[in-house]
Amino acid sequence: MQLRPVILALGLLTVLLAVAMLPCALIDLADGNPQAHVFVAASSFSALLGGLCWVLARGGEMRMGQREAFLLTVIVWVMLPAVAAIPFVVAGHSVTDSIFESVSGITTTGATVFSGLDDMPRGILLWRSILQWIGGIGIIVTAVAILPQLRVGGMQLFSLESSDMTGKFLPRVSDIAAYIGYAYLIISSVCALLYGISGMNWFDAINHSMTTVSAGGFSTYDASFGHFNGTPAILVSIVFMAIAAMPISLFAILFLQGRIKPLIMDPQPRLFLALALSIAFIIVLYHELHLEESAFESTWRAGVDAVFNVVSVISGTGYANAAYDTWGNPIVALFLIATFLGGCAGSASCGIKMFRVEITAKAIIAWSQRMVQPHRRAPIRYGGRVVDEETLQSVMVFLFLYLVTFMTAAAALSFTGLDPLAAISASATSVSNVGPGLGPEVGPSTTFASLTDAGKWICSIAMLLGRLEFVAVFVVLTPRFWRG
């Protein structure tokens, strides 16, 4: 195995993180913050660490095979949060809290252990947003250019060689990554502009644009998006959270080639919107017909709040503008289900994802028909193409690892003292990279600060496993991988 390209890539990414810390240092210096040294020291140390990796890796062969790609995919997402946690540690937070916050940021989960955000130094707030923005584009490039080639979790369905829906509009992976980056920057800029027009100050607009298009969910206020209730920013957020859950390569095609047909014809966005709107409609209908007093001020407010929070949860963004875990037990159950669904493949969101939901549903129907008609051999189709057995097997392996990880994390969290709802929802939201859980301990109205250190580490590991789609991690952990 060639470790040089892995170390070199890790060094370059560490240096990029060091550069990304500089705007935070500048804004703290401009504010006269007495802790302005935090990002200067953290950036210097990170740059030194990245430079050391570059020195160690320079020269020699730089061949990147499949085993190196597996290792790089895992080690980048494990090591970069450790580097990203340095400013939090220097600022005086515990190592456990710092790692949890950086993992939650860079995996775009959005769960937080920090409170008092309204009075927190702007450098720290900006760093949290930058982490999610960087994590979002990193997730998209990984999903579009790396995971399909590694045949992880059924992602080979979107491989560059076989898919008409993702990267085939350009000949090289590097070009695809660049143009996806342009699309990501355009969407982020438009989002920030609309947030600014809708009433946010520009600092809040820039921060929330970064955490919206990355499906991250960090806010600059303890009240999350509840701080902007009654403003047009809620409607802007709904639109861009939905965009963040769509395959961004389709937006790259739209922006760069003016072709909207691939976006319209892709089955994932249609299923995502159908599920999100259906769940929101059920929530509104439940409260309109329920005998008890409604949780909403009006039907319009009910519709807006329901759509906002449902889109936030399904997309994995994790904003909250209301305590939706108090809307009634049936609604809590719906939000728990929504936590697992996820957005589309090739987007910044996580979870099971729409294509796996559809393929699994079609597989269940096909197998049920075969039980009745054993000689029937109806192929399973997705997007007009037959799903081969290898892809179907990859999807089933992913779902098995997803459920095993979720159940293991929930059981482990229950041993730390969490009640059953909190343990289940904290596990689900960590594995699905959503953010807020359910209940008074980890719900949308609170933080994860009440968890024990053990609980925070369990959630951090679950967030990383969910973001890496499980398979890559388990492959690297097998002895056979290291024996070659």
N, C-alpha and C positions, 0 to 999 in steps of 0.2 A: 504494500500500500504506500502510495506517495503522499507523505504528510506535508511536504513543502507548499503545494498550492492551497491546502487547508489553512495552514498557519499564515500564509501571505494574505489570503482573503480575510481572515480574522483580524490581522493587523490593519489592513486598509479600512475595514468597517469600524474598528476602534478609533482610528484617526478621524474618520467622518463624524463619529459621536463626539469626539473632542471639539471639532469645529462647530458642531451643532450647539455646544454649550456656550459659545461666545456671545450670541444675542442675549442669553439669560444674564451673563455677566454684565453686559452693557446696560441692560434695562435696570439692573440692581444699582449699578454705579450712577445712572441718571436719576434714580429715585433717592440716592443718598442712603441706601440700605446699609446698616453696619455689617451685614453678613455678605457684602458684595464679593468678599474674597472666596466664597464657597465655590463659585463656578470657575474662577481663575485657577484655584488650586486643583479642582477636579479636572478641568480641561488640560492643564499641564501634565498631570499624572496620566491621564488617558492617552494623550499624544505620545508621551514617553513609552508607555506600554505598547501602543500600536507600532511605534518606531522600532522597538526591540523585536517584535514579531517579524517585522519586515527585514531587519538585519539577519535574523536567524533563518529566514526562508529564502533569501536572495540566492541566485545561482542554482545550478542543478536543474534536473528535469521538472517540468511543470505539467505533466500529464494528469488530466482530471477524468478518471473513470467512474463507473457507477458506484463502486464502494466509496470512493472519495466524495462523491456527490451526496451519498447517504450521510457520511460522517460530517461533512460541511453543513448540511441542512440542520442536523441536530446540534452540533457544537456552537453554531452561530446563535441559535435561539436560546442556548443555555448560558453562554459566556457573555453576550452583549447585555442582558439584564443586570449581570453582576457589575459591569462597567457603568451602566446607566444609573445604578444605585449609589455611586460614589458621592454625587452632590447631596443626596438626602442624608447620607451618613455624616458628611462634613458639616451639614446644617444642624446636626444634633439628634437625628432620629436613630432609633435602634437599627441594628443590622437586619433583624427580621422584618421590621416594618419597611425599611428601605428596599429590601429585596422584593417584598410583596408588592409594593407600589410600582417598582420598576418593571417587574414581570407583568403586572396588570396593565401597565402602560404600553409596553412594547408588544404585548400580545393583543392589544386593543380590547382587553376585557372590560376595564372601566370600574372594577371594584376598587374601593379605596379604604385605607385605614386612617386617612388624614381628616381632621375636622378643623373648624375655624378657617376655612378657605377664604372667606370674605376679607379677613385681615392678614392673610399670608403674603409674604414677599412676592412681588410679581415675577421675579426670576424663577422661583420654584413653580409657580402656576404655569408659566410659559414652558418650562422644561417638561412638565407632565404632558402638556399638549403636543410638544415637539416629539416626545417619545411615541405618542400614539400615531402621529402623522407619519413618522419614519416607519413605525411598525406596520402601518396600513399598506404602504407601497411595497414594503418588504414581503408582506403576506401575499399580495397580489402577484408579484413577480415570481415568488416561490410556487404559487398555485398554477400559474400559467406556463412557466418555463422549466420548472424542476420536478414537481410532483408527478405530472403526466409522464415524464421520461422515466421516473422511478416506478411507475405503475402502482401508485399508492392509492388505496381506497376507491378504486374505480375511476381515478382521475385520468387514466389512459384514454378514456372516452374523449378527452379534450386535448389529446396529444397534437403537436404541431403538424405531424405527418398525416394525421387522419381526420382532423376536425375542420369543418367549414365554418365553425362558429367562433373560433378563437384566433390563433395566431397565424393562420395560413395566408393572411393578406400581406404578410411580409416574409422575405426568405430566411432571415436570420434571427436567432433568439435575441441577440444584442439589440437589433433594430426594434424588435417587438417590445423589449423592456424599455427602450428609450421612448418610443411613441406612447406606450402605456403611461410612462412618467409624465409626458406632456399632457395627456388627457387628465391625469390625476391633478396636475398643477392647475389646469384650466378650471376643472370642477371646484377645486379648493378656492381659487380666486373669486369665481362667481358666487360661491356660497358666502365668502367673507363680505363681499360687496352687498349682497342682499341682506345679510344680517345687519350690516351697518345702516342700511337704508331703513330697515324695519325697527330701529330704535336702540340697538346695542351701541355702546361706545366701541371705538375701533379695537381696543385691546381685547374686549370680550368677543367681538366679531371674529377677529383673527384666531383666537384660541378655540372658539366653538366651531369655526369652520374646519380647523385641523382635526378636532375630535369627532366631527360629524361625518366627514367624507372618509375617515378611516374606520368608521363604525366602532369608535372607541368609547365615547361617553363621559370622559372626564369633563368637569365643569369648573368654573372659577368661583362658584358659590356653593355653600352647603345645601341650599335648596334645589340644586341642580337646575333643570329648566323651569322649575316652578317659580324661579326668580323672574321669568319673562312671561308669566301667565297674563293673558289679556293683551298681548302684543302680537303683531304679525309674524314675529320670529318663530312662533310655534308652527305656523303653516310652512314657513321656509324650511324649518327643521324636518318636518314630515317628508317633504319632497326630497331633500338631500339624504336623509337616512335611507329612503327607498332606493335612491341612486347608488348609495354606498353598498347596498345589498345586491346590486346587479353586476353582471360580468363587465368589468371595466374595458376589456378589449373591444367590446361591442360599441362603447362610447368612443374609443379611439378610432374605430372604423367610421363612426358617424362624424366626428370632428374633422378627421383628416381626409376622408374620401367622400363625405356627404351621403353615405349610404345608410338608410335607416332600416332597410328590410331585414338585415341580420338580427337587429334588436327586436323587431316585431315578431320574427319567425322563431326565435329561441323560446322553447317551452318553459324555461326556468322563470323568467320575469312574470309570465302569465300566471304560473302556479303560485309564485310568491305573493303577487297582488291579490289573487283570488283568496288565498288562505288568510292574509292579513285583514282584508276587508270583511271576510265572513266572520272571523273571530270578533272584530270590532262591532259588527252588526248584532251578533248574539249578545254582547255585553250591553249595548244600548237597549236592545229589546227586553232583556232580562230586567233591567231597572225601570223601564217604562211600564212593564206589566206587573212588576213585583208589588206586593201589597205594602211593604215597608217604605219608609221615606227614601227617596232616591239619593244617591251620592252626588248627583250633579245639580247645578243650578237651573239648567234648561236643556232641552233636547239638543240644541246646537252645541252647547258646551259638552254635553255627553258624547256627541259624535266626534268632536275635535279631540277631547281627552282620550277617548277610547282608541281612535285611530293613531294618535301620537304615541301612546304607551305600547300598543300592540306592535306597531311598526318598529318602535325602539327595541322591543324585546326580540322579535323575530329576526331583525337585522343584526342583532348582537350589539347594538350601539349602547343601550343601557341608560339613556337619559330617563328621567322621571319628572313629571310635572304635578304628580298627585300620588297619594298613598294608595295605589291600586290594590294592595293586599288587604285593604279594609272594605272593598266593594262587595264582599260576600263570598262564601266558600265556593260556589260554582265558578265565580270569576277567578278566584285563586287557582283553581284546577286548570282553567283555560290558559292562564299565564304560565303555569308550570309546563303545560304541553307546548306552548309557544316557545319556551326557553330552549327546547330540544331541536326545533325545526331548522333554524338557521336560514341564511340567504342563498345566493347562487354560487356555483363553482366559478372561480376566477374573480371573485369579489373580495372585499376586505372582511366580510362577515365569516363566522364560523358555524358551529352546530352541525347537524346531520347533512344539511344542504338539500336544495330542492330536487336536484337530479337523482339523489339517492332515495328521497321520499317517493318520487314517481316510479323509479325502477323497482323499488321494493314492493310498492302497491301492485304494479303490473305482474311482478313475479309471484306474489301471493295469489292473484287471480288466476294466472296461468297454471300454477300447481294445483289449485282447487279444481280447475276444469279437468286436469289430468287424472285427478282422483276419481272423477265421475266417468271420464272417457279416457281410459289408459292409452289408447292408440292415438289420441290427439297430440299433435306436435306443433302447436301454435307458437311461433317465435316471439320473444319479448322485444319490442321496438321502443327506441327512444330517439326523438328528434328525426323520425323518418328512417332511422338505421336500426338494423338488428343488433342487439346487445350480445356480444359473444360470451362464451362461458367463463373466460378468464376475467373479463370485466365484472360479470355478475358475481363471481367468487370474491373478487376484490371488495365489492360493495358489501357483501355479507360478512367478510372478515372485519371490515371497518366497523360495521354495526355491532358485531360481537365485542370487539375491543372497546368500543364506545360505551356499551352497556356495562361491561365488566369494570372499566375504569370508574364510571359513574357510581356503580354500586359499592365498589371498594372504597372510594373516597367518602361516600355518604356514611358507610359503616365506620370508617376511621374517624370522621368528624363527630359522630355520635358518641364515641369514646372520649372526646375532649369535653363533653358536657353539654353539647347543643341538643335542643329538643328535636324530635323527628322532622318536623316541617323545616326548621332552620338547617338541619344537616342535609336533608334531601335537596332543598333549594340551593344551598351554598355549593353543594357538589355539582348540581346541574348547571348553575350559572358559571361555575369555574370551568368545567369541562367544555361547555358551549361558548365560553368567552363572551358572556352577556353583560355581567356587571352586578346589578342589584339582585338579591334573592327575594325571599318572602318571609314575612313575620317580623316581630319587633327586634330581633337580634341582627338580622342581615338584610332587612327589607329595604324598599326604595326610600324610606324616610330616615334611614340610619346608615352606618358604615360597618366595615368588618373589624373595627377596632376592638370590639368585645371578644373576639376570638382569642384563644390562647395562642402562644407562639407555635405550638404543634399544629393547631388548626390552620394558622396562616401558612405554614410550610406545606401542609397537605393541599391547600387551595392553590398555592403557587405551582406545585408539581402538576396538579390537575390542569391548570391553565396552560402550562407548557405542553403537556400531552395533547390537549385538545387542539391547540394551535398547530402542532406538528402532525395532526391527523393520525396519531398513535402508531401506525405501522412503521414509519421511519425509525421511531425511537426503539421499538421492540426488535427491529432488525439489527440495529447497532448494538443492542444489549446481548445478542446471541453469541455464544462462543465461536460458532462457525464463521460469523462475519469477520472476526479477528484472525481466524486461522486461514481465511482465504478460500 
